[in-house]
Amino acid sequence: MTETEILSKLTGIFRDVFDDETLVARPEMTAHEVDRWDSLSHMDMILLVEEAFGIRFRTREIVDLMNVGDLVRLIGIRAH
Amino acid sequence: MTILLDNSNYTRMLRIARGLEGNQRHLPELRLAILADHASQQLSCVLKAALFEQGYFPTIYEADYATGPMEVYNPSSKLYQFGPDVAFLSLAVQKYRDRFLAEVTPKGRETLPDAYLAETLGVIDALCHAGCSVIVSNLALPIERMFGNYSALTGQSLYSSVLRFNSILAEAIAVRKACQLNDVMYLANRFGVESFLDERLWLASKSLCASKFLPEVARSVARTAAARKGKTTKCLVLDLDNTLWGGVVGDDGKEGICLGGDAYGEAFQQFQRYILSLKQRGYILAVCSKNEAETALDCCRNHPEMILREEDFAIFVANWDDKATNIKYITRTLNLGLDSIVFIDDSPFERNLVRAALPAVAVPEMPDDVADYVRVLENSGLFEAIGYTDDDYHRNQTYREEALRRTEQLKYNSVDDYLNSLEMIIDCGPFKAEQLPRIAQLIQRSNQFNLRTQRFSEADCERYMLDTSGCVTLSARLQDRFGDYGLISAICCEIQERWLAVREFVMSCRVLKRGVEECLINNLFNEARKRGLVGVVGEYIKSSKNAMVKDFYNDFGFDLVRNDGLRQVWYLDVERYELKQTSIREMSE
């Protein structure tokens, strides 16, 4: 799966979870830039990503995520 | 109606909740406060959508509870300024686990369920005392079993400790009239505890459960809240062919249908047993089948493998009319609202026809396989009860007698002749303690003959009953030669200066227009006279369902003294009231 494909899927999930139809997922994007991205909606997002890509993150990975780019790389490694 | 167990359902409900602001104000408001010992933001959002599904405009307050129940014990807190109708107390098993693991002595662990219950009841009772209905979640069973199978046998295990807490919590809730249970243990068990409790979510965001299960938790709360407000179904309208047995009796004959015998036939018997247990818990059963009446009846009377028999149905309609027409006939005959009907039919055509013609009727989507019928009906969440009384057990019989009476009525020339032939006896008097559950239930269930729709709770009724100098209560039981109607009316009045003011007045529609109303009003005026009062004040408050009684006080000669549209105040002097004659004999003390 290419980075573009992953980002496009993430865009759909972000719009759902963070309730903003204008959001576009970018690698350098962080939680601070998005209004509704807090610790609770972060977990919603993680669960939706797991479901969408058929993967499961480890707690360490969830904690270590710094930006969307990290998330894309992680999905790239896990998803087939 | 299979539950969608993925996140799409969850995100859909989040969207509904966010889209709600202000634009559904025409719905009745339901004010709910969440008190949760876990993060409640997500749950609160989904709960909004779930209450909206039940037909309410939700206003939700998230109490600051995770840090302790301070708000509950402070009468001037934001919680009480908000003024909730319902307080929902949501408890996470992970919090209980923290407490259990912090108890280091065997004695501390042994007694934790009782200590935890005492703390929880402190909160519950403070909320009840403030006039809220309270819905309390029990705990999901934990994954941890430090003793393996032996865990269930020792109070030293977290697993046993949670089981015991849930069990004594249920006992405590059962005796608290303003309190209901939200059975999270059942939900987690049905979905599988392993996926319900996501430890990563607890660690990262203190969420009660994986978010895809929040919709079902919220719906369970919303249904209980709605049931408390009187929104319950009462009658199952059942198809016969391929619903209660396999095959078509008109084509295959009584001997040719599938019922009992092999796995397929036993599946239908199993479904019939489930329906029978719903009848025993208070549902009225009706048949609505496209069949020759004699063929269908013969099968119910004489097929050796039938579990349900003719007398299990309050009314038996088998003809070739369309089912919407027949359902309307059934509701008219049994005097039920269309919104109290659940229609169960294997045919998608019939289901869609009824949905289109009668949108108020609940029509669960039945699966292809009869073995899945029970599971699907259980998932529909249509069978929420908030209590159980003897009258529930006898309800179907009562309605069956009523349908027989209506047939009998056709034989008489005048209404009076008919009423006299019934040999009715009424027993009127103040509330008795043992009647309170049934009285509260009648108040919750009566929508049409309900003059003020205040929905007094059992606790409210008890208060009126005990205050014999400041209040007057009146309940009535009715019987006739066909059977006993049980308790059919309840009235709560307050004495104000020199008047008797009616605060709650409900009557079962089953006994409409046969003299009961006259007996009740006679009794009220007799009581007012006995207490030296000069008049009776009645009010009619318009609801979406009580147009039936809008002229009630007018018909008894009351004068309209105030009218602000939705609320009319009526008054009549004791001196001016003439006792009404009826065909009902009053039972003396």
Boltz contact constraints between the chains, C-beta under 6 A:
constraints:
  - contact:
      token1: [A, 16]
      token2: [B, 11]
      max_distance: 6.0
  - contact:
      token1: [A, 19]
      token2: [B, 18]
      max_distance: 6.0
  - contact:
      token1: [A, 39]
      token2: [B, 205]
      max_distance: 6.0
  - contact:
      token1: [A, 40]
      token2: [B, 39]
      max_distance: 6.0
  - contact:
      token1: [A, 40]
      token2: [B, 41]
      max_distance: 6.0
  - contact:
      token1: [A, 40]
      token2: [B, 42]
      max_distance: 6.0
  - contact:
      token1: [A, 40]
      token2: [B, 205]
      max_distance: 6.0
  - contact:
      token1: [A, 43]
      token2: [B, 201]
      max_distance: 6.0
  - contact:
      token1: [A, 43]
      token2: [B, 204]
      max_distance: 6.0
  - contact:
      token1: [A, 43]
      token2: [B, 205]
      max_distance: 6.0
  - contact:
      token1: [A, 44]
      token2: [B, 211]
      max_distance: 6.0
  - contact:
      token1: [A, 47]
      token2: [B, 211]
      max_distance: 6.0
  - contact:
      token1: [A, 48]
      token2: [B, 7]
      max_distance: 6.0
  - contact:
      token1: [A, 51]
      token2: [B, 7]
      max_distance: 6.0
  - contact:
      token1: [A, 59]
      token2: [B, 200]
      max_distance: 6.0
  - contact:
      token1: [A, 62]
      token2: [B, 204]
      max_distance: 6.0
